[in-house]
């Protein structure tokens, strides 16, 4: 699970509390909730701002897990309406660049 905002933390608090395993990527400025999941504190909002924190967080998750290549996310963003708005240089790099 990925939480990038106080609202997200509030809306998912019950689910987070009942997690017994898995990973919770959490915006580092938020309070750490009680959970059985591994908590990974990352700065999502600082490099990308509130508007793009979720996309940046997705890049961090891809970088850390390797479940999909970062290039796939970059290409999807380029081809979307966000392509001209989202600063792609902010995404983490495959080799461990700016990620969190």
C-alpha positions as CSV (number, residue, x, y, z in Angstrom):
1,X,0.0,0.0,0.0
2,X,1.2,3.5,-0.8
3,X,0.0,6.6,1.2
4,X,1.1,10.0,0.1
5,X,-1.3,12.3,2.0
6,X,-3.0,12.8,5.3
7,X,-6.4,12.2,3.7
8,X,-5.1,8.9,2.3
9,X,-3.9,7.9,5.7
10,X,-7.2,8.7,7.3
11,X,-9.2,6.9,4.7
12,X,-7.1,3.7,4.9
13,X,-6.4,3.7,8.6
14,X,-8.5,0.6,9.3
15,X,-7.0,-1.4,6.4
16,X,-3.5,-0.3,7.5
17,X,-4.1,-1.3,11.1
18,X,-5.3,-4.8,10.1
19,X,-2.3,-5.4,7.8
20,X,-0.3,-8.4,9.1
21,X,2.3,-8.4,6.3
22,X,3.2,-6.6,3.2
23,X,4.8,-3.2,2.7
24,X,3.4,0.2,3.5
25,X,5.2,3.0,1.7
26,X,4.3,6.1,3.7
27,X,5.0,9.8,3.1
28,X,7.7,10.6,5.6
29,X,6.0,13.7,6.9
30,X,3.0,11.6,8.1
31,X,2.7,9.9,11.5
32,X,3.5,6.2,11.4
33,X,0.4,4.1,12.1
34,X,0.2,0.9,14.0
35,X,0.5,-2.0,11.5
36,X,1.9,-5.4,11.0
37,X,3.3,-4.4,7.6
38,X,6.8,-3.3,7.0
39,X,6.8,0.5,6.9
40,X,9.0,2.3,4.4
41,X,9.1,6.1,5.0
42,X,9.8,8.0,1.8
43,X,9.6,11.6,0.8
44,X,7.0,11.6,-2.0
45,X,5.6,15.2,-1.7
46,X,8.9,17.0,-1.3
47,X,10.4,16.3,-4.8
48,X,7.1,16.1,-6.7
49,X,4.7,18.3,-4.8
50,X,1.2,17.4,-3.6
51,X,-0.2,17.2,-7.2
52,X,2.3,14.6,-8.4
53,X,3.2,12.8,-5.2
54,X,1.2,9.7,-6.2
55,X,3.0,9.3,-9.5
56,X,6.3,9.9,-7.9
57,X,5.5,7.3,-5.3
58,X,4.6,4.8,-8.0
59,X,8.0,5.4,-9.5
60,X,9.6,4.7,-6.1
61,X,7.7,1.5,-5.7
62,X,8.7,0.3,-9.2
63,X,12.3,1.2,-8.5
64,X,12.3,-0.6,-5.1
65,X,10.4,-3.7,-6.2
66,X,11.4,-4.1,-9.9
67,X,7.8,-5.4,-10.6
68,X,7.8,-3.3,-13.8
69,X,10.5,-1.2,-15.4
70,X,10.5,2.5,-14.7
71,X,10.6,3.0,-18.5
72,X,7.1,1.6,-18.7
73,X,5.8,4.3,-16.3
74,X,7.7,7.0,-18.1
75,X,6.2,5.9,-21.4
76,X,2.7,5.8,-20.0
77,X,3.1,9.3,-18.6
78,X,4.5,10.6,-21.9
79,X,1.5,9.2,-23.8
80,X,-1.1,10.5,-21.4
81,X,-2.6,14.0,-21.0
82,X,-0.1,14.5,-18.2
83,X,2.8,14.1,-20.7
84,X,3.3,17.8,-21.1
85,X,2.8,18.6,-17.5
86,X,4.6,16.0,-15.4
87,X,8.3,16.6,-14.9
88,X,9.7,13.2,-15.9
89,X,13.1,14.1,-14.6
90,X,11.7,13.9,-11.0
91,X,11.1,10.2,-11.3
92,X,13.6,7.9,-9.6
93,X,16.2,6.3,-11.9
94,X,16.6,2.6,-12.6
95,X,20.1,2.8,-11.1
96,X,18.9,4.3,-7.8
97,X,18.7,8.0,-8.8
98,X,16.4,10.3,-6.8
99,X,14.0,7.8,-5.3
100,X,12.8,8.9,-1.9
